[in-house]
Amino acid sequence: MRYTGLIFILLVPYTAWHFLSDRPVSHSPGVLVVDDPKQVEIRSARTIEHEGAQLQPHATFVARARVLSRERYRIGKMAEVAPLDIAVGWGRMSDTDVLQGLDISQSNRFYFWHYDDEPPIPIDEIVKHSANWHLIPANSLVWRTLDGLREGDVVSLEGKLVDVETSEEGLIRTSLTRDDAGPGACEIILVESAYREPR
């Protein structure tokens, strides 16, 4: 009985910390991120070996975006290479008023959005101003920032768009455009710098 009480005493602060550290960051209505992500083609880039995978860079990538959802992966080689996906939005897809009209979720490396009656903005605008990013942290400092991201955070990333090849998963190609959807539409980013804006 004494041990049960001790476990309860220890469990309460842990549960409170977990709830507070994972709760979404709230924002007033309005566009938080104005600019689209920017990329510049890399010609004849060398393959990079990272965590037992081969990364083929295609473009430099600089972006600032609002985190709409996050999903941590722990099983499989791809999870070792890219342990975190974030669904992100910019333009009107960073506006709380717009996001309140959408249900957003992630599963199996995909990002999903759903609306009940009418979309809060045109569908092609949703597609062109949101994405699911597979994040490959270049080092432990970058990972510390990425792992601490919460829904609602505004994050700035710099790195490279890369294809990933592993013996387990084969070749997975990154998207190189913002107007695609469905399988193959996710950006795979080797994140070399990450900054989360103050909450």
C-alpha positions as CSV (number, residue, x, y, z in Angstrom):
1,M,0.0,0.0,0.0
2,R,2.9,2.4,0.8
3,Y,4.5,1.8,-2.6
4,T,1.2,2.5,-4.3
5,G,1.0,5.9,-2.6
6,L,4.6,6.7,-3.6
7,I,3.9,5.7,-7.2
8,F,0.9,8.0,-7.2
9,I,2.9,10.9,-5.8
10,L,5.5,10.5,-8.5
11,L,3.0,10.0,-11.2
12,V,1.0,13.2,-10.6
13,P,3.9,15.7,-11.4
14,Y,5.0,13.6,-14.4
15,T,1.5,13.6,-15.8
16,A,1.2,17.3,-15.3
17,W,4.6,17.9,-16.9
18,H,3.7,15.7,-19.9
19,F,0.3,17.5,-20.4
20,L,1.9,21.0,-20.2
21,S,4.8,20.1,-22.4
22,D,2.6,18.6,-25.2
23,R,-0.4,21.0,-25.2
24,P,-0.8,23.1,-28.3
25,V,0.5,26.7,-28.5
26,S,-2.4,29.1,-29.0
27,H,-2.4,32.2,-31.3
28,S,-4.8,35.0,-32.0
29,P,-6.4,35.1,-35.5
30,G,-4.3,36.3,-38.3
31,V,-1.6,35.1,-40.7
32,L,1.5,34.2,-38.7
33,V,3.8,33.2,-41.7
34,V,3.6,35.3,-44.9
35,D,6.4,33.9,-47.1
36,D,6.5,30.6,-48.9
37,P,9.4,28.2,-48.4
38,K,12.4,28.9,-50.6
39,Q,14.6,26.4,-52.4
40,V,17.5,26.6,-54.8
41,E,18.5,23.6,-57.0
42,I,21.8,22.0,-56.2
43,R,23.7,20.6,-59.2
44,S,25.8,17.5,-59.0
45,A,25.7,17.2,-55.2
46,R,27.6,14.4,-53.6
47,T,25.7,11.7,-51.7
48,I,25.7,12.1,-47.9
49,E,25.9,9.1,-45.6
50,H,23.8,9.6,-42.5
51,E,22.6,7.1,-39.9
52,G,23.3,4.2,-42.3
53,A,21.3,5.8,-45.1
54,Q,22.3,7.4,-48.3
55,L,21.0,11.0,-48.8
56,Q,21.0,12.6,-52.2
57,P,20.6,16.4,-52.0
58,H,18.5,18.1,-54.7
59,A,18.0,21.7,-53.3
60,T,18.8,24.0,-50.5
61,F,15.7,24.7,-48.5
62,V,14.8,27.6,-46.2
63,A,11.4,27.9,-44.6
64,R,9.4,29.4,-41.7
65,A,6.1,27.7,-40.9
66,R,3.5,27.0,-38.3
67,V,3.4,23.5,-36.9
68,L,-0.1,22.1,-37.5
69,S,0.6,18.6,-36.1
70,R,3.6,16.4,-35.2
71,E,4.2,12.7,-35.2
72,R,7.2,10.9,-33.7
73,Y,8.4,7.6,-35.3
74,R,10.5,5.0,-33.4
75,I,10.4,1.7,-35.4
76,G,12.3,0.9,-38.5
77,K,15.3,2.3,-40.3
78,M,13.4,5.3,-41.6
79,A,12.6,6.2,-38.1
80,E,16.3,6.2,-37.2
81,V,17.0,8.5,-40.1
82,A,13.9,10.8,-39.9
83,P,12.4,10.4,-36.5
84,L,9.9,13.2,-36.7
85,D,7.3,14.4,-39.2
86,I,5.6,17.8,-38.9
87,A,2.6,19.0,-40.8
88,V,3.1,22.7,-41.4
89,G,1.3,25.7,-42.8
90,W,2.1,29.1,-44.1
91,G,0.1,31.9,-45.6
92,R,-3.6,31.5,-44.6
93,M,-2.8,28.0,-43.5
94,S,-1.0,29.7,-40.5
95,D,-4.1,31.6,-39.6
96,T,-6.0,30.3,-36.5
97,D,-9.3,31.3,-38.0
98,V,-8.7,29.1,-41.0
99,L,-7.3,26.2,-39.0
100,Q,-10.4,26.1,-36.8
101,G,-12.4,25.0,-39.8
102,L,-10.1,22.0,-40.5
103,D,-9.4,18.7,-38.7
104,I,-5.7,17.9,-39.1
105,S,-4.0,14.6,-38.4
106,Q,-1.0,12.5,-39.3
107,S,-0.5,8.7,-39.7
108,N,1.9,6.4,-41.4
109,R,4.0,9.3,-42.7
110,F,1.0,11.0,-44.2
111,Y,-0.8,14.3,-43.3
112,F,-4.5,14.5,-43.6
113,W,-7.0,17.5,-43.4
114,H,-10.7,17.3,-43.3
115,Y,-13.6,19.8,-43.2
116,D,-17.3,19.3,-42.5
117,D,-19.3,21.3,-45.0
118,E,-17.2,23.8,-46.9
119,P,-13.5,24.3,-46.7
120,P,-12.5,27.5,-44.9
121,I,-10.3,28.5,-47.9
122,P,-10.1,27.0,-51.5
123,I,-8.7,23.5,-51.6
124,D,-5.9,24.4,-53.9
125,E,-4.8,27.0,-51.4
126,I,-4.8,24.4,-48.6
127,V,-2.6,22.1,-50.8
128,K,-0.2,24.8,-51.9
129,H,0.2,26.3,-48.4
130,S,0.6,23.2,-46.2
131,A,2.8,20.1,-46.3
132,N,4.1,17.1,-44.4
133,W,7.8,17.3,-43.8
134,H,10.0,14.3,-42.9
135,L,12.8,15.8,-40.8
136,I,16.3,14.4,-40.6
137,P,18.2,16.2,-37.9
138,A,21.8,16.9,-38.9
139,N,23.1,16.8,-35.3
140,S,22.0,16.5,-31.7
141,L,21.5,20.3,-31.3
142,V,19.1,20.4,-34.2
143,W,17.3,17.3,-32.8
144,R,16.8,19.0,-29.4
145,T,15.0,21.8,-31.1
146,L,12.9,19.6,-33.4
147,D,12.0,17.1,-30.6
148,G,10.7,20.0,-28.5
149,L,8.2,21.3,-31.1
150,R,4.6,21.5,-30.3
151,E,1.5,22.1,-32.4
152,G,1.2,25.8,-32.9
153,D,4.9,26.6,-32.7
154,V,6.4,28.7,-35.4
155,V,9.7,27.2,-36.6
156,S,12.4,28.3,-39.0
157,L,14.4,25.6,-40.7
158,E,17.4,25.6,-43.1
159,G,18.8,22.6,-44.8
160,K,18.5,20.4,-47.9
161,L,15.8,18.5,-49.7
162,V,17.1,15.0,-50.1
163,D,16.1,11.6,-51.4
164,V,16.7,8.8,-48.9
165,E,17.9,5.3,-49.7
166,T,18.2,2.5,-47.1
167,S,18.6,-1.2,-47.4
168,E,15.3,-1.7,-45.5
169,E,13.1,0.9,-47.2
170,G,14.7,1.3,-50.6
171,L,14.6,4.7,-52.3
172,I,12.3,7.4,-51.0
173,R,12.1,10.6,-53.1
174,T,11.5,14.0,-51.7
175,S,9.0,16.4,-53.2
176,L,10.5,19.4,-54.9
177,T,7.3,21.4,-55.4
178,R,4.7,22.9,-53.1
179,D,1.6,22.1,-55.3
180,D,1.5,18.3,-55.1
181,A,-0.6,16.0,-52.9
182,G,-0.8,12.4,-52.0
183,P,2.0,9.8,-52.1
184,G,5.4,11.4,-52.9
185,A,4.2,14.9,-51.9
186,C,6.2,15.1,-48.7
187,E,9.4,17.0,-48.4
188,I,12.3,15.1,-46.9
189,I,14.6,17.7,-45.2
190,L,18.1,17.3,-43.9
191,V,17.7,20.0,-41.2
192,E,21.0,21.7,-40.6
193,S,19.6,24.6,-38.6
194,A,16.4,24.9,-36.6
195,Y,14.9,27.8,-34.5
196,R,11.7,27.8,-32.6
197,E,10.2,31.2,-32.0
198,P,9.4,32.1,-28.3
199,R,6.0,31.0,-27.2
